[in-house]
Amino acid sequence: MGASWHHTTTLYGPLFTALSEGVAYLAPTANSAQFAFRVLAALSMVAIVLLMARSARPALAIVFVGWNPVFALHFAGGGHNDALMMAFAVGAIATATRASWWSAALWVAAISVKWIAVVFLILHALALAGSERTRLVLRVAVAGLGGVVLSTMLFGVGWLRAAGGLSGQARRTGSFGAAKWLADAGLHHRMILGSLTFALGLSFAYLAYLAVTRSRHNLSAAGTVFAALQGWLNPWYALWGGAMIGAEDAPFLAIPASIILSAIVLSDAIPR
């Protein structure tokens, strides 16, 4: 963990925060704690690959995710929780048709790890037929209410403040990615944030339009676009689009986009 985060209130959901407390309580040393997070992230990646392998999607997508050096480096190597979030989200998609209560619970679990998963849930729900969408929304609401009760029992109402810190995180820009390129083009900080916010909103509106009017799932495209347009582009965000290729209605477009984003973030990790 970077020194600037040592005294920062968590930005993550209550499920991951509770899990982190368990690791902190049980791990005898800092090294064993970080190893536990790396094992969890590695197992989450294995789960994602196995869930993708059960779908009828191109083998290239499975190979891309399973053999991706970016994911190996930042999940088995770095232990980031995006792998756990995406394992829950991919599991929610995989169980949507046969065990929808499980699907609803997995959606709530994904959002309870990291809030960005709500984007996938909204787009997935919009692409469903009217009755299916209603059932999903109601079941997610019931599962979410259970999550709220459990979270409040564990943390009081303080867990709600975790989402409030996201606005500060969203205003940060990094030294790599779209924000850096816009800065190099001469835009100042507010213009950069405004441009990225506008691009994100426009992208989401278009993907939502396709979901509603054409019943088209664009979850991989959404993940890749939302990752690429973050003011602070962390390389492990590339998994957002990659893991959702199996749920994409146009994988022939989603796979190249995910490969390009992975190549870009991998290039930044290679020593020069």
URNORQUI-V976375 format. One record per residue. SS is DSSP state (hx for helix, st for strand, lp for the rest). PHI is phi as a letter, one per 40 degrees, with the letter a starting at -180 (* if undefined). NEAR is the number of other ideal C-beta (glycine too) atoms within 12 Angstrom. Layout:
SS,PHI,NEAR / SS,PHI,NEAR
//
This chain:
lp,*,17 / lp,c,8 / hx,d,7 / hx,c,9 / hx,c,13 / lp,c,8 / lp,b,9 / lp,c,16 / lp,c,20 / lp,d,32 / lp,c,28 / lp,c,35 / lp,c,38 / hx,c,37 / hx,c,36 / hx,c,36 / hx,c,29 / hx,c,25 / hx,c,30 / hx,c,30 / hx,c,19 / hx,c,17 / hx,c,25 / hx,c,20 / hx,c,13 / hx,c,13 / lp,c,20 / lp,c,12 / lp,b,12 / hx,c,13 / hx,c,12 / hx,c,16 / hx,c,23 / hx,c,22 / hx,c,20 / hx,c,24 / hx,c,33 / hx,c,27 / hx,c,22 / hx,c,32 / hx,c,36 / hx,c,28 / hx,c,20 / hx,c,39 / hx,c,42 / hx,c,25 / hx,c,29 / hx,c,43 / hx,c,35 / hx,c,21 / hx,c,33 / hx,c,38 / hx,c,21 / lp,c,18 / lp,c,28 / lp,c,13 / lp,c,33 / lp,d,23 / hx,c,19 / hx,d,22 / hx,c,37 / hx,c,29 / hx,c,19 / hx,d,36 / hx,c,48 / hx,c,28 / lp,b,18 / lp,c,36 / hx,c,22 / hx,c,39 / hx,c,40 / hx,c,27 / hx,c,26 / hx,c,32 / hx,b,41 / hx,c,27 / lp,c,23 / lp,b,27 / lp,g,31 / lp,c,36 / lp,c,40 / hx,c,43 / hx,c,45 / hx,c,41 / hx,d,47 / hx,c,48 / hx,c,37 / hx,c,39 / hx,c,47 / hx,c,50 / hx,c,36 / hx,c,40 / hx,c,43 / hx,c,32 / lp,b,26 / lp,c,35 / lp,c,15 / lp,b,11 / lp,a,16 / hx,c,29 / hx,c,21 / hx,c,22 / hx,d,34 / hx,c,33 / hx,c,30 / hx,c,40 / hx,c,41 / hx,c,38 / hx,c,39 / hx,c,46 / hx,c,35 / hx,c,39 / hx,c,38 / lp,a,39 / lp,c,33 / lp,d,39 / hx,c,43 / hx,c,28 / hx,c,37 / hx,c,43 / hx,c,41 / hx,c,29 / hx,c,41 / hx,c,42 / hx,c,35 / hx,c,31 / lp,c,32 / lp,c,27 / lp,c,14 / hx,d,14 / hx,c,11 / hx,c,20 / hx,c,24 / hx,c,15 / hx,c,21 / hx,c,35 / hx,c,24 / hx,c,18 / hx,c,29 / hx,c,36 / hx,c,20 / hx,c,20 / hx,c,30 / hx,c,29 / hx,c,17 / hx,c,22 / hx,c,30 / hx,c,24 / hx,c,17 / hx,c,22 / hx,c,30 / hx,c,16 / hx,c,14 / hx,c,22 / hx,b,26 / hx,g,12 / hx,c,16 / hx,c,17 / hx,c,31 / hx,c,20 / hx,c,20 / hx,c,31 / hx,c,27 / hx,c,17 / lp,c,22 / hx,c,24 / hx,c,16 / hx,c,17 / hx,c,27 / hx,c,25 / lp,c,20 / lp,c,23 / lp,b,31 / lp,b,24 / lp,c,16 / lp,a,24 / lp,h,30 / hx,c,32 / hx,c,33 / hx,c,22 / hx,c,22 / hx,c,26 / hx,c,23 / hx,c,14 / lp,c,13 / lp,h,9 / lp,c,20 / lp,c,14 / hx,d,17 / hx,c,16 / hx,c,18 / hx,c,31 / hx,c,28 / hx,c,20 / hx,c,24 / hx,c,36 / hx,c,24 / hx,c,16 / hx,c,23 / hx,c,26 / hx,c,18 / hx,c,16 / hx,c,26 / hx,c,28 / hx,c,19 / hx,c,21 / hx,c,37 / hx,c,26 / hx,c,18 / hx,c,24 / hx,c,32 / hx,c,22 / hx,c,13 / hx,b,16 / lp,f,20 / lp,b,27 / lp,c,34 / lp,b,40 / hx,c,46 / hx,c,48 / hx,c,40 / hx,c,45 / hx,c,46 / hx,c,38 / hx,c,36 / hx,c,42 / hx,c,41 / hx,c,33 / lp,c,35 / lp,c,37 / lp,c,39 / lp,b,27 / lp,c,30 / lp,c,31 / hx,c,37 / hx,c,42 / hx,c,41 / hx,d,47 / hx,c,50 / hx,d,47 / hx,c,48 / hx,c,53 / lp,c,55 / lp,c,53 / hx,d,49 / hx,c,39 / hx,b,43 / lp,c,40 / lp,c,26 / lp,b,23 / hx,c,33 / hx,c,18 / hx,c,22 / hx,c,38 / hx,c,32 / hx,d,24 / hx,c,33 / hx,c,42 / hx,c,29 / hx,c,23 / hx,c,40 / hx,c,38 / hx,c,21 / hx,c,26 / hx,c,35 / hx,c,23 / hx,c,18 / hx,c,23 / hx,c,23 / lp,c,13 / lp,d,6 / lp,b,5
//
